[in-house]
Structure formats: structure tokens, C-alpha cells
Amino acid sequence: MTPEEFRRHGYALVDWVADYWSGLAEQRVTSAAPPGTAAAALPAGPPADGDGFAGLLDDLDRIVVPNLTHWQHPRFFGYFPANTSGPSVLADLVCAGLGVQGMLWSTGPACTEVETVVLDWLADLLDLPARFRSGGRGGGVIQDSASSAALVATLAALYRAGGARWRRGGVDDRYTVYTSTQAHSSIEKAARVAGLGDDRVRLVEVDDTFAMRPDALREAICADVAAGAVPVLVVATVGTTSTTAVDPLAPIGEICREYGAWLHVDAAYAGSAAVCPELRWVHSGLEHADSYCFDPHKWLLTGFDCDAFWVADRAELTEALSVLPEFLRNAATESGAVIDYRDWHVPLGRRFRALKLWFVMRWYGVEGLRAHIRGGVALADRFADWVEADERFEIVAPHPFSLVCFRLRGPDEPNEELLRRVNATGQAYLTHTRAGGRYVLRLAIGSPLTRESDVAAVWDLIRAQL
Ligand SMILES: Cc1ncc(COP(=O)(O)O)c(C=O)c1O
């Protein structure tokens, strides 16, 4: 493809994406097609000779779009909605166009330096504790996902516990990990990948707001220590996946300090809230954490994938992960004066994801990002008010952010049926969870396209299905 051909097709595809966004509200949110529909519409193999993109836009419209769940749709209220934006998409285009592989500082100096600076900006934006800034012993790095952040936090915790012994011989079977019953499944997955296994993960009980109970954490740790175990890691959650509960970081942090356990704070979704000063309480006690992450791709107008991860002591992370083969040796690394992000995560290669954060922060500015968060919180409050005013329904958990968990009073089955009916219309999409043993509907607001009229429409739709 010549630069001229790229320009021509590129313009057409940018137009196509812009049209996709502007027409989204008229589409179904989910596809009604049965499994196999998209696959059956594709030819048996690739063309023998390139087809010059003939019919590509038609194929996107015919095969791809009708067979998608539209995560950017204004009435997509499932999981935590995707949060891409124009500046983020344009940054991804530049990233792909540059094709830089930033594994070492020397393989893309600006790729590394922009990342270090924008993560410091982001730390300022969220008012994170000073210990996470790159000017001291800490620093930030972009991971693909909060799951990867949990994994590298686990590995750093294992290095702290076992040092060179762990690096050579692997995990000690006395090591234990603690998180709440409401924590994301990625914590258990990380423990498996790190060689600890499910049996070494303790799921700590929560209180009636679904937040981890520090007394139960202490009890679990004490019992384990008495039995000869070594607590290596506690993962606290700020904004749990099911109900956005916030674990109390200060008392949890004190317990971690007492027992020498690493504290990782997973704020995958709710961390973004801290761009607003009035929501910074979410990070109360974060100064106790050894590592922290949140996903700008969940609520900060940044396209998937982008997890911002910080450590208080970068040496613990890089010593856990660094393996330096001869072919990567270079003068800049040996000078000790540069950051090589390959030592901050599992893959060696890495793309220029920092461009997304840089573009997004430049386009929206601090106030624009705050307006996005505040808009989501206000819409969630509005929805919760409507639910509360209808005595057939109950709100099942506090809703400090943009997720409302609610249900029809009474047994689970009518709730399951209600969700099925609402989603079958294709007019909106909600997901569910279980909280306190009960089936619960979740309405998560996040798409920058969602307006009050969309939230009102889903409330009408829900009531119409009863
Ligand atoms: C609290 C929490 N942690 C981790 C994750 C996993 O996120 P990711 O897809 O970035 O791995 C989620 C996803 O919703 C989450 O809510």
C-alpha cells in the first residue's frame, strides 16, 4: 500500500468510524443473529491476489456491524461500558502508523519518556500519593489490563517475600494471598499463573456494603501465620466489579505493614473517579499501597487497552521481572539513567499506548475529564432516584459512582426474566451479578454518548417488561 493509497483508504475508514458513531443510537445494542452468522458470511479463505479492499466498507456494514455488541452505544449499560473517544482512536492510529516497539528506552526514547511523563500527569490528576511518582523511587507504566497489573503485582510481592530464592526456585508453598469475596476473578487467575494456585488464595468476608472486613482479614492472616503460612500479598479493591464497593485501605494497609505483605489496590473501574476532588475519598489510605492500578479504558475516555499501574518502589518490580539476554544489552541500559519498560510487565514488546493518554488529556483537559465522570455519576443518581421511587424495586448496594445495582423485591426468577426481556428487545443492554446471594441487575453508565434521555428510555423499557 503506497502512502497515497493509505491516505485514500484511511480517509474513507475514518469517515466510516465517524458515521458508525453518529448512527449508533439507531442500531440495536446487541445482535439478534445466531452463533456462526458472521463466520458463515466470510469466504472460505483469503483472496489469492489482494483485492485492493474492494467491497471492504460494505463487508464491514454487512458482516461485522450487525453481528456485534455495540459497546459505545448510548444504551449499553452492561459490565463497565467501553470508553473510547475520538482522541484515543486517533492516538491509536498514530501508534499503529509509527509501529514503534518500546521495549527498551533505546528502541524508542520518546515512547518511554512520554509514558513516564503522562503517568506522572495522571498521578497528579488523581492526586495519587507522592510515592508513586517517577521522581522518587516509584513510577508508573501502562499494562494492557488490570488483570496483567494484578499478575505483576503478585510477582513483585513474591520477589519481596522470596528474593533471589524465588527467582531461582519458584514459589514457596507457604505463601498465601488475600482478597475479598467480591474481588475480581483476575486476582485468583494471577495467583494461578504465578504458581501459587487457588488453594493459597483466601477470600475474605465483606460487610453489608460489600467491602472487605479488616477484622476478617486479620483473622485469616493470624490463623495462617499460626499454621506456618507466609502472607505475601493482599489485594484490596476500590470499586468492586459487582457493586463498586470500596475496601477500607487504611486499616487493610496497616495489617499489611504488620505482616510484611504487599498491598496491591485494584481500582480498575472506580479509580477514574478520583479526577474529581469530591470523589478522592476513594483513595483514602492509598499511601499504604505498594502498587495501584486503574483502567482509563473503563471510565476515562480511553480506548481498550490501557491500564495505568504504579509501584511505590520500582526496583522491587524490575528485580522481579528483569532477565537481560545479550541481544538486548545496550549502553543506555547499562548507564542506569533510563527506564526500560520491558522490565515492568510480562511481554517484552510494547506499543506506544501512552499516546492515547496524552491525546485524551490534551483534548479534554482536566475539566473535560471531570465533566465526563460527573455526568456519569449524576445520571446514575437520577436512575437510582427513579428506582427508589418505585416500590416494586429495591437498590441493593451504595452507588457512589456510575453503577446502580437494583432488583425487583422478592425472589430471583422474576429478575432473571426481566433482564432477559429487556435485553431481548435490543434497545438496551444490562448485565447482572449476585450480591448477598441474590440475583441483581446492574446498570452501568459510561459511554460518552449516553444522555439522560437514554437512561429515561431504559427505565421506561424496564417497567414496560414487567
Ligand atoms: C475491579 C476489577 N478488577 C479487574 C478487572 C479486570 O479488568 P481487565 O479487563 O482490565 O483485566 C475488572 C473488570 O471489570 C474489574 O472490575
The ligand as an SDF file (V2000), in Angstrom:
LIG
                    3D

 16 16  0  0  0  0  0  0  0  0999 V2000
  -12.2700   -4.3900   39.8980 C   0  0  0  0  0  0  0  0  0  0  0  0
  -11.8180   -5.0130   38.5970 C   0  0  0  0  0  0  0  0  0  0  0  0
  -10.5870   -5.5250   38.5140 N   0  0  0  0  0  0  0  0  0  0  0  0
  -10.1330   -6.0850   37.3790 C   0  0  0  0  0  0  0  0  0  0  0  0
  -10.9130   -6.1430   36.2530 C   0  0  0  0  0  0  0  0  0  0  0  0
  -10.3650   -6.7670   35.0100 C   0  0  0  0  0  0  0  0  0  0  0  0
  -10.0990   -5.7640   34.1010 O   0  0  0  0  0  0  0  0  0  0  0  0
   -9.2190   -6.0090   32.7990 P   0  0  0  0  0  0  0  0  0  0  0  0
  -10.1770   -6.3750   31.7280 O   0  0  0  0  0  0  0  0  0  0  0  0
   -8.5480   -4.6730   32.5590 O   0  0  0  0  0  0  0  0  0  0  0  0
   -8.2450   -7.0810   33.1030 O   0  0  0  0  0  0  0  0  0  0  0  0
  -12.2140   -5.6300   36.2980 C   0  0  0  0  0  0  0  0  0  0  0  0
  -13.1020   -5.7190   35.1270 C   0  0  0  0  0  0  0  0  0  0  0  0
  -14.2250   -5.2930   35.1280 O   0  0  0  0  0  0  0  0  0  0  0  0
  -12.6700   -5.0320   37.4910 C   0  0  0  0  0  0  0  0  0  0  0  0
  -13.9050   -4.5260   37.5940 O   0  0  0  0  0  0  0  0  0  0  0  0
  1  2  1  0
  2  3  1  0
  2 15  2  0
  3  4  2  0
  4  5  1  0
  5  6  1  0
  5 12  2  0
  6  7  1  0
  7  8  1  0
  8  9  2  0
  8 10  1  0
  8 11  1  0
 12 13  1  0
 12 15  1  0
 13 14  2  0
 15 16  1  0
M  END
$$$$
